[in-house]
Amino acid sequence: MKGFRAFLLRGNVVDLAVAVVIGTAFVQVVLGFTQAFITPLIAVIFGKHDAFGGLSFNVNGVPFNVYLFLNAVIAFLVIAAIVYFFV
């Protein structure tokens, strides 16, 4: 048990745990930013009240919300750009 505790307290494992927690919190910030600013900005550019809200379709009464996927893609691109330029 002592060896396992020493392993956990080594710098690499603690650093990784902190990075995962901060990364998870950062994802929420980017998702909020995307939904609050990027999606409405796209709506303003294209002159629609809701940029992606109408992008959905039904198959046998089951809705497929394409706009949720597009928001996730935009959030991913924002995160990728931030990681590329700042790390």
PDB file of N, CA, C and O in Angstrom:
ATOM      1  N   MET A   1       0.816  -1.191   0.000  1.00  0.00           N
ATOM      2  CA  MET A   1       0.000   0.000   0.000  1.00  0.00           C
ATOM      3  C   MET A   1       0.862   1.258   0.000  1.00  0.00           C
ATOM      4  O   MET A   1       0.470   2.286  -0.551  1.00  0.00           O
ATOM      5  N   LYS A   2       2.048   1.170   0.627  1.00  0.00           N
ATOM      6  CA  LYS A   2       2.936   2.324   0.674  1.00  0.00           C
ATOM      7  C   LYS A   2       3.437   2.690  -0.720  1.00  0.00           C
ATOM      8  O   LYS A   2       3.566   3.867  -1.058  1.00  0.00           O
ATOM      9  N   GLY A   3       3.716   1.670  -1.519  1.00  0.00           N
ATOM     10  CA  GLY A   3       4.187   1.922  -2.877  1.00  0.00           C
ATOM     11  C   GLY A   3       3.128   2.600  -3.731  1.00  0.00           C
ATOM     12  O   GLY A   3       3.436   3.484  -4.530  1.00  0.00           O
ATOM     13  N   PHE A   4       1.882   2.182  -3.561  1.00  0.00           N
ATOM     14  CA  PHE A   4       0.788   2.791  -4.318  1.00  0.00           C
ATOM     15  C   PHE A   4       0.603   4.248  -3.911  1.00  0.00           C
ATOM     16  O   PHE A   4       0.376   5.110  -4.759  1.00  0.00           O
ATOM     17  N   ARG A   5       0.701   4.520  -2.617  1.00  0.00           N
ATOM     18  CA  ARG A   5       0.573   5.897  -2.123  1.00  0.00           C
ATOM     19  C   ARG A   5       1.705   6.761  -2.678  1.00  0.00           C
ATOM     20  O   ARG A   5       1.478   7.901  -3.083  1.00  0.00           O
ATOM     21  N   ALA A   6       2.917   6.218  -2.694  1.00  0.00           N
ATOM     22  CA  ALA A   6       4.053   6.959  -3.248  1.00  0.00           C
ATOM     23  C   ALA A   6       3.836   7.231  -4.729  1.00  0.00           C
ATOM     24  O   ALA A   6       4.169   8.309  -5.222  1.00  0.00           O
ATOM     25  N   PHE A   7       3.278   6.255  -5.437  1.00  0.00           N
ATOM     26  CA  PHE A   7       2.985   6.437  -6.858  1.00  0.00           C
ATOM     27  C   PHE A   7       1.983   7.568  -7.068  1.00  0.00           C
ATOM     28  O   PHE A   7       2.158   8.408  -7.951  1.00  0.00           O
ATOM     29  N   LEU A   8       0.928   7.581  -6.247  1.00  0.00           N
ATOM     30  CA  LEU A   8      -0.103   8.608  -6.395  1.00  0.00           C
ATOM     31  C   LEU A   8       0.402   9.999  -6.051  1.00  0.00           C
ATOM     32  O   LEU A   8      -0.047  10.987  -6.633  1.00  0.00           O
ATOM     33  N   LEU A   9       1.315  10.081  -5.128  1.00  0.00           N
ATOM     34  CA  LEU A   9       1.798  11.384  -4.694  1.00  0.00           C
ATOM     35  C   LEU A   9       2.960  11.903  -5.534  1.00  0.00           C
ATOM     36  O   LEU A   9       3.425  13.023  -5.323  1.00  0.00           O
ATOM     37  N   ARG A  10       3.424  11.110  -6.469  1.00  0.00           N
ATOM     38  CA  ARG A  10       4.456  11.613  -7.374  1.00  0.00           C
ATOM     39  C   ARG A  10       3.887  12.763  -8.175  1.00  0.00           C
ATOM     40  O   ARG A  10       2.675  12.848  -8.373  1.00  0.00           O
ATOM     41  N   GLY A  11       4.737  13.631  -8.629  1.00  0.00           N
ATOM     42  CA  GLY A  11       4.304  14.827  -9.340  1.00  0.00           C
ATOM     43  C   GLY A  11       3.475  14.559 -10.574  1.00  0.00           C
ATOM     44  O   GLY A  11       2.516  15.288 -10.828  1.00  0.00           O
ATOM     45  N   ASN A  12       3.803  13.547 -11.350  1.00  0.00           N
ATOM     46  CA  ASN A  12       3.112  13.313 -12.615  1.00  0.00           C
ATOM     47  C   ASN A  12       1.645  12.966 -12.421  1.00  0.00           C
ATOM     48  O   ASN A  12       0.796  13.464 -13.160  1.00  0.00           O
ATOM     49  N   VAL A  13       1.333  12.140 -11.461  1.00  0.00           N
ATOM     50  CA  VAL A  13      -0.050  11.716 -11.249  1.00  0.00           C
ATOM     51  C   VAL A  13      -0.885  12.877 -10.722  1.00  0.00           C
ATOM     52  O   VAL A  13      -2.013  13.085 -11.168  1.00  0.00           O
ATOM     53  N   VAL A  14      -0.335  13.629  -9.780  1.00  0.00           N
ATOM     54  CA  VAL A  14      -1.052  14.779  -9.234  1.00  0.00           C
ATOM     55  C   VAL A  14      -1.252  15.830 -10.320  1.00  0.00           C
ATOM     56  O   VAL A  14      -2.335  16.404 -10.436  1.00  0.00           O
ATOM     57  N   ASP A  15      -0.227  16.084 -11.107  1.00  0.00           N
ATOM     58  CA  ASP A  15      -0.345  17.048 -12.207  1.00  0.00           C
ATOM     59  C   ASP A  15      -1.408  16.617 -13.205  1.00  0.00           C
ATOM     60  O   ASP A  15      -2.178  17.445 -13.690  1.00  0.00           O
ATOM     61  N   LEU A  16      -1.454  15.342 -13.509  1.00  0.00           N
ATOM     62  CA  LEU A  16      -2.453  14.833 -14.442  1.00  0.00           C
ATOM     63  C   LEU A  16      -3.859  14.996 -13.880  1.00  0.00           C
ATOM     64  O   LEU A  16      -4.778  15.374 -14.606  1.00  0.00           O
ATOM     65  N   ALA A  17      -4.030  14.717 -12.607  1.00  0.00           N
ATOM     66  CA  ALA A  17      -5.348  14.868 -11.982  1.00  0.00           C
ATOM     67  C   ALA A  17      -5.797  16.323 -12.006  1.00  0.00           C
ATOM     68  O   ALA A  17      -6.958  16.610 -12.299  1.00  0.00           O
ATOM     69  N   VAL A  18      -4.892  17.234 -11.702  1.00  0.00           N
ATOM     70  CA  VAL A  18      -5.225  18.663 -11.745  1.00  0.00           C
ATOM     71  C   VAL A  18      -5.565  19.077 -13.169  1.00  0.00           C
ATOM     72  O   VAL A  18      -6.506  19.841 -13.381  1.00  0.00           O
ATOM     73  N   ALA A  19      -4.820  18.588 -14.138  1.00  0.00           N
ATOM     74  CA  ALA A  19      -5.086  18.929 -15.538  1.00  0.00           C
ATOM     75  C   ALA A  19      -6.456  18.431 -15.984  1.00  0.00           C
ATOM     76  O   ALA A  19      -7.159  19.132 -16.713  1.00  0.00           O
ATOM     77  N   VAL A  20      -6.840  17.248 -15.563  1.00  0.00           N
ATOM     78  CA  VAL A  20      -8.152  16.707 -15.939  1.00  0.00           C
ATOM     79  C   VAL A  20      -9.269  17.550 -15.336  1.00  0.00           C
ATOM     80  O   VAL A  20     -10.250  17.858 -16.014  1.00  0.00           O
ATOM     81  N   VAL A  21      -9.128  17.923 -14.072  1.00  0.00           N
ATOM     82  CA  VAL A  21     -10.159  18.733 -13.416  1.00  0.00           C
ATOM     83  C   VAL A  21     -10.265  20.104 -14.072  1.00  0.00           C
ATOM     84  O   VAL A  21     -11.368  20.568 -14.361  1.00  0.00           O
ATOM     85  N   ILE A  22      -9.143  20.748 -14.307  1.00  0.00           N
ATOM     86  CA  ILE A  22      -9.165  22.066 -14.942  1.00  0.00           C
ATOM     87  C   ILE A  22      -9.663  21.957 -16.376  1.00  0.00           C
ATOM     88  O   ILE A  22     -10.406  22.825 -16.833  1.00  0.00           O
ATOM     89  N   GLY A  23      -9.276  20.926 -17.082  1.00  0.00           N
ATOM     90  CA  GLY A  23      -9.754  20.731 -18.450  1.00  0.00           C
ATOM     91  C   GLY A  23     -11.252  20.534 -18.519  1.00  0.00           C
ATOM     92  O   GLY A  23     -11.907  21.053 -19.423  1.00  0.00           O
ATOM     93  N   THR A  24     -11.800  19.794 -17.579  1.00  0.00           N
ATOM     94  CA  THR A  24     -13.246  19.586 -17.533  1.00  0.00           C
ATOM     95  C   THR A  24     -13.973  20.897 -17.268  1.00  0.00           C
ATOM     96  O   THR A  24     -14.994  21.181 -17.895  1.00  0.00           O
ATOM     97  N   ALA A  25     -13.456  21.687 -16.351  1.00  0.00           N
ATOM     98  CA  ALA A  25     -14.067  22.987 -16.065  1.00  0.00           C
ATOM     99  C   ALA A  25     -13.941  23.914 -17.270  1.00  0.00           C
ATOM    100  O   ALA A  25     -14.862  24.675 -17.568  1.00  0.00           O
ATOM    101  N   PHE A  26     -12.816  23.851 -17.959  1.00  0.00           N
ATOM    102  CA  PHE A  26     -12.595  24.704 -19.124  1.00  0.00           C
ATOM    103  C   PHE A  26     -13.560  24.356 -20.249  1.00  0.00           C
ATOM    104  O   PHE A  26     -14.021  25.244 -20.966  1.00  0.00           O
ATOM    105  N   VAL A  27     -13.868  23.091 -20.409  1.00  0.00           N
ATOM    106  CA  VAL A  27     -14.840  22.674 -21.425  1.00  0.00           C
ATOM    107  C   VAL A  27     -16.187  23.329 -21.161  1.00  0.00           C
ATOM    108  O   VAL A  27     -16.843  23.785 -22.098  1.00  0.00           O
ATOM    109  N   GLN A  28     -16.607  23.384 -19.910  1.00  0.00           N
ATOM    110  CA  GLN A  28     -17.878  24.022 -19.576  1.00  0.00           C
ATOM    111  C   GLN A  28     -17.851  25.509 -19.900  1.00  0.00           C
ATOM    112  O   GLN A  28     -18.847  26.060 -20.369  1.00  0.00           O
ATOM    113  N   VAL A  29     -16.717  26.163 -19.655  1.00  0.00           N
ATOM    114  CA  VAL A  29     -16.584  27.582 -19.986  1.00  0.00           C
ATOM    115  C   VAL A  29     -16.689  27.784 -21.492  1.00  0.00           C
ATOM    116  O   VAL A  29     -17.376  28.697 -21.950  1.00  0.00           O
ATOM    117  N   VAL A  30     -16.019  26.946 -22.258  1.00  0.00           N
ATOM    118  CA  VAL A  30     -16.060  27.077 -23.714  1.00  0.00           C
ATOM    119  C   VAL A  30     -17.454  26.784 -24.249  1.00  0.00           C
ATOM    120  O   VAL A  30     -17.914  27.467 -25.165  1.00  0.00           O
ATOM    121  N   LEU A  31     -18.136  25.786 -23.698  1.00  0.00           N
ATOM    122  CA  LEU A  31     -19.508  25.511 -24.131  1.00  0.00           C
ATOM    123  C   LEU A  31     -20.420  26.696 -23.839  1.00  0.00           C
ATOM    124  O   LEU A  31     -21.251  27.063 -24.671  1.00  0.00           O
ATOM    125  N   GLY A  32     -20.270  27.291 -22.670  1.00  0.00           N
ATOM    126  CA  GLY A  32     -21.061  28.473 -22.334  1.00  0.00           C
ATOM    127  C   GLY A  32     -20.759  29.632 -23.258  1.00  0.00           C
ATOM    128  O   GLY A  32     -21.670  30.332 -23.699  1.00  0.00           O
ATOM    129  N   PHE A  33     -19.480  29.841 -23.558  1.00  0.00           N
ATOM    130  CA  PHE A  33     -19.078  30.906 -24.477  1.00  0.00           C
ATOM    131  C   PHE A  33     -19.655  30.672 -25.867  1.00  0.00           C
ATOM    132  O   PHE A  33     -20.142  31.602 -26.508  1.00  0.00           O
ATOM    133  N   THR A  34     -19.598  29.437 -26.325  1.00  0.00           N
ATOM    134  CA  THR A  34     -20.124  29.112 -27.648  1.00  0.00           C
ATOM    135  C   THR A  34     -21.620  29.359 -27.721  1.00  0.00           C
ATOM    136  O   THR A  34     -22.108  29.945 -28.688  1.00  0.00           O
ATOM    137  N   GLN A  35     -22.348  28.919 -26.710  1.00  0.00           N
ATOM    138  CA  GLN A  35     -23.801  29.085 -26.721  1.00  0.00           C
ATOM    139  C   GLN A  35     -24.210  30.530 -26.485  1.00  0.00           C
ATOM    140  O   GLN A  35     -25.236  30.968 -27.005  1.00  0.00           O
ATOM    141  N   ALA A  36     -23.427  31.284 -25.710  1.00  0.00           N
ATOM    142  CA  ALA A  36     -23.804  32.656 -25.383  1.00  0.00           C
ATOM    143  C   ALA A  36     -23.355  33.665 -26.428  1.00  0.00           C
ATOM    144  O   ALA A  36     -24.019  34.683 -26.616  1.00  0.00           O
ATOM    145  N   PHE A  37     -22.241  33.409 -27.113  1.00  0.00           N
ATOM    146  CA  PHE A  37     -21.693  34.415 -28.011  1.00  0.00           C
ATOM    147  C   PHE A  37     -21.541  33.954 -29.458  1.00  0.00           C
ATOM    148  O   PHE A  37     -21.955  34.667 -30.372  1.00  0.00           O
ATOM    149  N   ILE A  38     -20.963  32.795 -29.683  1.00  0.00           N
ATOM    150  CA  ILE A  38     -20.672  32.353 -31.048  1.00  0.00           C
ATOM    151  C   ILE A  38     -21.949  32.032 -31.813  1.00  0.00           C
ATOM    152  O   ILE A  38     -22.130  32.507 -32.934  1.00  0.00           O
ATOM    153  N   THR A  39     -22.834  31.236 -31.225  1.00  0.00           N
ATOM    154  CA  THR A  39     -24.076  30.881 -31.911  1.00  0.00           C
ATOM    155  C   THR A  39     -24.941  32.107 -32.192  1.00  0.00           C
ATOM    156  O   THR A  39     -25.455  32.225 -33.304  1.00  0.00           O
ATOM    157  N   PRO A  40     -25.129  33.031 -31.238  1.00  0.00           N
ATOM    158  CA  PRO A  40     -25.887  34.244 -31.570  1.00  0.00           C
ATOM    159  C   PRO A  40     -25.197  35.109 -32.624  1.00  0.00           C
ATOM    160  O   PRO A  40     -25.866  35.750 -33.435  1.00  0.00           O
ATOM    161  N   LEU A  41     -23.864  35.130 -32.617  1.00  0.00           N
ATOM    162  CA  LEU A  41     -23.143  35.889 -33.635  1.00  0.00           C
ATOM    163  C   LEU A  41     -23.406  35.310 -35.018  1.00  0.00           C
ATOM    164  O   LEU A  41     -23.593  36.058 -35.978  1.00  0.00           O
ATOM    165  N   ILE A  42     -23.421  34.004 -35.125  1.00  0.00           N
ATOM    166  CA  ILE A  42     -23.756  33.365 -36.400  1.00  0.00           C
ATOM    167  C   ILE A  42     -25.186  33.700 -36.794  1.00  0.00           C
ATOM    168  O   ILE A  42     -25.472  33.909 -37.972  1.00  0.00           O
ATOM    169  N   ALA A  43     -26.082  33.753 -35.820  1.00  0.00           N
ATOM    170  CA  ALA A  43     -27.479  34.115 -36.098  1.00  0.00           C
ATOM    171  C   ALA A  43     -27.576  35.538 -36.625  1.00  0.00           C
ATOM    172  O   ALA A  43     -28.355  35.806 -37.540  1.00  0.00           O
ATOM    173  N   VAL A  44     -26.797  36.455 -36.062  1.00  0.00           N
ATOM    174  CA  VAL A  44     -26.806  37.843 -36.530  1.00  0.00           C
ATOM    175  C   VAL A  44     -26.254  37.928 -37.947  1.00  0.00           C
ATOM    176  O   VAL A  44     -26.796  38.650 -38.784  1.00  0.00           O
ATOM    177  N   ILE A  45     -25.191  37.201 -38.216  1.00  0.00           N
ATOM    178  CA  ILE A  45     -24.577  37.243 -39.546  1.00  0.00           C
ATOM    179  C   ILE A  45     -25.537  36.724 -40.608  1.00  0.00           C
ATOM    180  O   ILE A  45     -25.629  37.299 -41.693  1.00  0.00           O
ATOM    181  N   PHE A  46     -26.248  35.651 -40.312  1.00  0.00           N
ATOM    182  CA  PHE A  46     -27.151  35.062 -41.295  1.00  0.00           C
ATOM    183  C   PHE A  46     -28.574  35.599 -41.196  1.00  0.00           C
ATOM    184  O   PHE A  46     -29.445  35.178 -41.958  1.00  0.00           O
ATOM    185  N   GLY A  47     -28.822  36.522 -40.270  1.00  0.00           N
ATOM    186  CA  GLY A  47     -30.109  37.185 -40.183  1.00  0.00           C
ATOM    187  C   GLY A  47     -31.241  36.334 -39.658  1.00  0.00           C
ATOM    188  O   GLY A  47     -32.401  36.577 -39.988  1.00  0.00           O
ATOM    189  N   LYS A  48     -30.930  35.347 -38.853  1.00  0.00           N
ATOM    190  CA  LYS A  48     -31.963  34.494 -38.265  1.00  0.00           C
ATOM    191  C   LYS A  48     -31.979  34.708 -36.763  1.00  0.00           C
ATOM    192  O   LYS A  48     -30.956  35.019 -36.153  1.00  0.00           O
ATOM    193  N   HIS A  49     -33.159  34.536 -36.174  1.00  0.00           N
ATOM    194  CA  HIS A  49     -33.276  34.692 -34.722  1.00  0.00           C
ATOM    195  C   HIS A  49     -32.527  33.580 -33.993  1.00  0.00           C
ATOM    196  O   HIS A  49     -31.857  33.835 -32.993  1.00  0.00           O
ATOM    197  N   ASP A  50     -32.636  32.377 -34.478  1.00  0.00           N
ATOM    198  CA  ASP A  50     -31.984  31.225 -33.858  1.00  0.00           C
ATOM    199  C   ASP A  50     -31.158  30.536 -34.935  1.00  0.00           C
ATOM    200  O   ASP A  50     -31.711  29.897 -35.830  1.00  0.00           O
ATOM    201  N   ALA A  51     -29.849  30.661 -34.854  1.00  0.00           N
ATOM    202  CA  ALA A  51     -28.982  30.205 -35.936  1.00  0.00           C
ATOM    203  C   ALA A  51     -29.123  28.719 -36.226  1.00  0.00           C
ATOM    204  O   ALA A  51     -29.266  28.329 -37.385  1.00  0.00           O
ATOM    205  N   PHE A  52     -29.085  27.889 -35.197  1.00  0.00           N
ATOM    206  CA  PHE A  52     -29.086  26.449 -35.415  1.00  0.00           C
ATOM    207  C   PHE A  52     -30.333  25.761 -34.891  1.00  0.00           C
ATOM    208  O   PHE A  52     -30.512  24.564 -35.115  1.00  0.00           O
ATOM    209  N   GLY A  53     -31.194  26.485 -34.200  1.00  0.00           N
ATOM    210  CA  GLY A  53     -32.347  25.878 -33.550  1.00  0.00           C
ATOM    211  C   GLY A  53     -33.274  25.151 -34.496  1.00  0.00           C
ATOM    212  O   GLY A  53     -33.917  24.177 -34.104  1.00  0.00           O
ATOM    213  N   GLY A  54     -33.355  25.606 -35.735  1.00  0.00           N
ATOM    214  CA  GLY A  54     -34.239  24.963 -36.697  1.00  0.00           C
ATOM    215  C   GLY A  54     -33.619  23.769 -37.383  1.00  0.00           C
ATOM    216  O   GLY A  54     -34.284  23.091 -38.166  1.00  0.00           O
ATOM    217  N   LEU A  55     -32.375  23.504 -37.106  1.00  0.00           N
ATOM    218  CA  LEU A  55     -31.689  22.396 -37.763  1.00  0.00           C
ATOM    219  C   LEU A  55     -31.943  21.092 -37.014  1.00  0.00           C
ATOM    220  O   LEU A  55     -31.123  20.643 -36.212  1.00  0.00           O
ATOM    221  N   SER A  56     -33.070  20.515 -37.289  1.00  0.00           N
ATOM    222  CA  SER A  56     -33.402  19.213 -36.719  1.00  0.00           C
ATOM    223  C   SER A  56     -34.393  18.534 -37.651  1.00  0.00           C
ATOM    224  O   SER A  56     -35.045  19.181 -38.471  1.00  0.00           O
ATOM    225  N   PHE A  57     -34.492  17.232 -37.510  1.00  0.00           N
ATOM    226  CA  PHE A  57     -35.446  16.485 -38.322  1.00  0.00           C
ATOM    227  C   PHE A  57     -35.954  15.312 -37.503  1.00  0.00           C
ATOM    228  O   PHE A  57     -35.338  14.919 -36.512  1.00  0.00           O
ATOM    229  N   ASN A  58     -37.065  14.764 -37.920  1.00  0.00           N
ATOM    230  CA  ASN A  58     -37.687  13.639 -37.219  1.00  0.00           C
ATOM    231  C   ASN A  58     -37.689  12.403 -38.102  1.00  0.00           C
ATOM    232  O   ASN A  58     -37.928  12.489 -39.307  1.00  0.00           O
ATOM    233  N   VAL A  59     -37.423  11.266 -37.501  1.00  0.00           N
ATOM    234  CA  VAL A  59     -37.536   9.975 -38.165  1.00  0.00           C
ATOM    235  C   VAL A  59     -38.423   9.114 -37.274  1.00  0.00           C
ATOM    236  O   VAL A  59     -38.046   8.763 -36.156  1.00  0.00           O
ATOM    237  N   ASN A  60     -39.586   8.783 -37.776  1.00  0.00           N
ATOM    238  CA  ASN A  60     -40.573   8.011 -37.010  1.00  0.00           C
ATOM    239  C   ASN A  60     -40.875   8.657 -35.654  1.00  0.00           C
ATOM    240  O   ASN A  60     -41.030   7.966 -34.647  1.00  0.00           O
ATOM    241  N   GLY A  61     -40.954   9.970 -35.644  1.00  0.00           N
ATOM    242  CA  GLY A  61     -41.284  10.692 -34.423  1.00  0.00           C
ATOM    243  C   GLY A  61     -40.124  10.915 -33.472  1.00  0.00           C
ATOM    244  O   GLY A  61     -40.307  11.492 -32.400  1.00  0.00           O
ATOM    245  N   VAL A  62     -38.942  10.470 -33.845  1.00  0.00           N
ATOM    246  CA  VAL A  62     -37.759  10.652 -32.997  1.00  0.00           C
ATOM    247  C   VAL A  62     -36.971  11.845 -33.526  1.00  0.00           C
ATOM    248  O   VAL A  62     -36.543  11.833 -34.681  1.00  0.00           O
ATOM    249  N   PRO A  63     -36.769  12.883 -32.698  1.00  0.00           N
ATOM    250  CA  PRO A  63     -36.055  14.069 -33.179  1.00  0.00           C
ATOM    251  C   PRO A  63     -34.543  13.849 -33.223  1.00  0.00           C
ATOM    252  O   PRO A  63     -33.952  13.252 -32.322  1.00  0.00           O
ATOM    253  N   PHE A  64     -33.946  14.346 -34.286  1.00  0.00           N
ATOM    254  CA  PHE A  64     -32.499  14.384 -34.437  1.00  0.00           C
ATOM    255  C   PHE A  64     -32.115  15.860 -34.457  1.00  0.00           C
ATOM    256  O   PHE A  64     -32.373  16.565 -35.432  1.00  0.00           O
ATOM    257  N   ASN A  65     -31.496  16.320 -33.370  1.00  0.00           N
ATOM    258  CA  ASN A  65     -31.168  17.734 -33.212  1.00  0.00           C
ATOM    259  C   ASN A  65     -29.760  18.010 -33.725  1.00  0.00           C
ATOM    260  O   ASN A  65     -28.778  17.874 -32.996  1.00  0.00           O
ATOM    261  N   VAL A  66     -29.684  18.394 -34.972  1.00  0.00           N
ATOM    262  CA  VAL A  66     -28.401  18.657 -35.604  1.00  0.00           C
ATOM    263  C   VAL A  66     -27.714  19.851 -34.947  1.00  0.00           C
ATOM    264  O   VAL A  66     -26.485  19.904 -34.889  1.00  0.00           O
ATOM    265  N   TYR A  67     -28.498  20.806 -34.453  1.00  0.00           N
ATOM    266  CA  TYR A  67     -27.916  22.006 -33.866  1.00  0.00           C
ATOM    267  C   TYR A  67     -27.075  21.685 -32.629  1.00  0.00           C
ATOM    268  O   TYR A  67     -26.108  22.396 -32.352  1.00  0.00           O
ATOM    269  N   LEU A  68     -27.414  20.646 -31.886  1.00  0.00           N
ATOM    270  CA  LEU A  68     -26.595  20.262 -30.735  1.00  0.00           C
ATOM    271  C   LEU A  68     -25.210  19.801 -31.186  1.00  0.00           C
ATOM    272  O   LEU A  68     -24.200  20.118 -30.558  1.00  0.00           O
ATOM    273  N   PHE A  69     -25.184  19.055 -32.272  1.00  0.00           N
ATOM    274  CA  PHE A  69     -23.906  18.599 -32.824  1.00  0.00           C
ATOM    275  C   PHE A  69     -23.085  19.777 -33.337  1.00  0.00           C
ATOM    276  O   PHE A  69     -21.877  19.836 -33.110  1.00  0.00           O
ATOM    277  N   LEU A  70     -23.732  20.714 -34.026  1.00  0.00           N
ATOM    278  CA  LEU A  70     -23.006  21.874 -34.545  1.00  0.00           C
ATOM    279  C   LEU A  70     -22.429  22.717 -33.412  1.00  0.00           C
ATOM    280  O   LEU A  70     -21.304  23.204 -33.523  1.00  0.00           O
ATOM    281  N   ASN A  71     -23.173  22.897 -32.334  1.00  0.00           N
ATOM    282  CA  ASN A  71     -22.630  23.619 -31.177  1.00  0.00           C
ATOM    283  C   ASN A  71     -21.428  22.890 -30.591  1.00  0.00           C
ATOM    284  O   ASN A  71     -20.453  23.528 -30.194  1.00  0.00           O
ATOM    285  N   ALA A  72     -21.486  21.565 -30.532  1.00  0.00           N
ATOM    286  CA  ALA A  72     -20.359  20.787 -30.013  1.00  0.00           C
ATOM    287  C   ALA A  72     -19.139  20.911 -30.917  1.00  0.00           C
ATOM    288  O   ALA A  72     -18.012  21.002 -30.430  1.00  0.00           O
ATOM    289  N   VAL A  73     -19.357  20.917 -32.233  1.00  0.00           N
ATOM    290  CA  VAL A  73     -18.246  21.071 -33.181  1.00  0.00           C
ATOM    291  C   VAL A  73     -17.607  22.444 -33.019  1.00  0.00           C
ATOM    292  O   VAL A  73     -16.382  22.560 -33.002  1.00  0.00           O
ATOM    293  N   ILE A  74     -18.424  23.479 -32.901  1.00  0.00           N
ATOM    294  CA  ILE A  74     -17.888  24.828 -32.725  1.00  0.00           C
ATOM    295  C   ILE A  74     -17.112  24.918 -31.415  1.00  0.00           C
ATOM    296  O   ILE A  74     -16.035  25.511 -31.375  1.00  0.00           O
ATOM    297  N   ALA A  75     -17.643  24.341 -30.353  1.00  0.00           N
ATOM    298  CA  ALA A  75     -16.937  24.347 -29.067  1.00  0.00           C
ATOM    299  C   ALA A  75     -15.610  23.608 -29.179  1.00  0.00           C
ATOM    300  O   ALA A  75     -14.605  24.056 -28.627  1.00  0.00           O
ATOM    301  N   PHE A  76     -15.593  22.488 -29.884  1.00  0.00           N
ATOM    302  CA  PHE A  76     -14.349  21.748 -30.083  1.00  0.00           C
ATOM    303  C   PHE A  76     -13.331  22.584 -30.849  1.00  0.00           C
ATOM    304  O   PHE A  76     -12.151  22.598 -30.499  1.00  0.00           O
ATOM    305  N   LEU A  77     -13.776  23.273 -31.883  1.00  0.00           N
ATOM    306  CA  LEU A  77     -12.858  24.103 -32.665  1.00  0.00           C
ATOM    307  C   LEU A  77     -12.295  25.248 -31.830  1.00  0.00           C
ATOM    308  O   LEU A  77     -11.126  25.604 -31.974  1.00  0.00           O
ATOM    309  N   VAL A  78     -13.114  25.823 -30.963  1.00  0.00           N
ATOM    310  CA  VAL A  78     -12.625  26.883 -30.075  1.00  0.00           C
ATOM    311  C   VAL A  78     -11.578  26.322 -29.120  1.00  0.00           C
ATOM    312  O   VAL A  78     -10.530  26.937 -28.923  1.00  0.00           O
ATOM    313  N   ILE A  79     -11.848  25.167 -28.528  1.00  0.00           N
ATOM    314  CA  ILE A  79     -10.879  24.542 -27.620  1.00  0.00           C
ATOM    315  C   ILE A  79      -9.599  24.186 -28.364  1.00  0.00           C
ATOM    316  O   ILE A  79      -8.504  24.427 -27.857  1.00  0.00           O
ATOM    317  N   ALA A  80      -9.722  23.621 -29.551  1.00  0.00           N
ATOM    318  CA  ALA A  80      -8.538  23.249 -30.334  1.00  0.00           C
ATOM    319  C   ALA A  80      -7.707  24.478 -30.679  1.00  0.00           C
ATOM    320  O   ALA A  80      -6.479  24.428 -30.615  1.00  0.00           O
ATOM    321  N   ALA A  81      -8.358  25.577 -31.041  1.00  0.00           N
ATOM    322  CA  ALA A  81      -7.629  26.804 -31.364  1.00  0.00           C
ATOM    323  C   ALA A  81      -6.913  27.352 -30.132  1.00  0.00           C
ATOM    324  O   ALA A  81      -5.766  27.788 -30.223  1.00  0.00           O
ATOM    325  N   ILE A  82      -7.579  27.330 -28.991  1.00  0.00           N
ATOM    326  CA  ILE A  82      -6.950  27.828 -27.764  1.00  0.00           C
ATOM    327  C   ILE A  82      -5.756  26.964 -27.385  1.00  0.00           C
ATOM    328  O   ILE A  82      -4.706  27.487 -27.012  1.00  0.00           O
ATOM    329  N   VAL A  83      -5.905  25.659 -27.477  1.00  0.00           N
ATOM    330  CA  VAL A  83      -4.788  24.766 -27.160  1.00  0.00           C
ATOM    331  C   VAL A  83      -3.645  24.977 -28.141  1.00  0.00           C
ATOM    332  O   VAL A  83      -2.484  24.994 -27.733  1.00  0.00           O
ATOM    333  N   TYR A  84      -3.943  25.138 -29.415  1.00  0.00           N
ATOM    334  CA  TYR A  84      -2.907  25.314 -30.429  1.00  0.00           C
ATOM    335  C   TYR A  84      -2.140  26.616 -30.224  1.00  0.00           C
ATOM    336  O   TYR A  84      -0.911  26.635 -30.305  1.00  0.00           O
ATOM    337  N   PHE A  85      -2.861  27.703 -29.958  1.00  0.00           N
ATOM    338  CA  PHE A  85      -2.208  29.003 -29.894  1.00  0.00           C
ATOM    339  C   PHE A  85      -1.607  29.332 -28.532  1.00  0.00           C
ATOM    340  O   PHE A  85      -0.671  30.128 -28.457  1.00  0.00           O
ATOM    341  N   PHE A  86      -2.115  28.745 -27.460  1.00  0.00           N
ATOM    342  CA  PHE A  86      -1.653  29.137 -26.134  1.00  0.00           C
ATOM    343  C   PHE A  86      -0.854  28.073 -25.400  1.00  0.00           C
ATOM    344  O   PHE A  86      -0.315  28.344 -24.327  1.00  0.00           O
ATOM    345  N   VAL A  87      -0.766  26.876 -25.948  1.00  0.00           N
ATOM    346  CA  VAL A  87      -0.004  25.836 -25.243  1.00  0.00           C
ATOM    347  C   VAL A  87       1.242  25.503 -26.018  1.00  0.00           C
ATOM    348  O   VAL A  87       2.022  24.650 -25.596  1.00  0.00           O
TER     349      VAL A  87
END
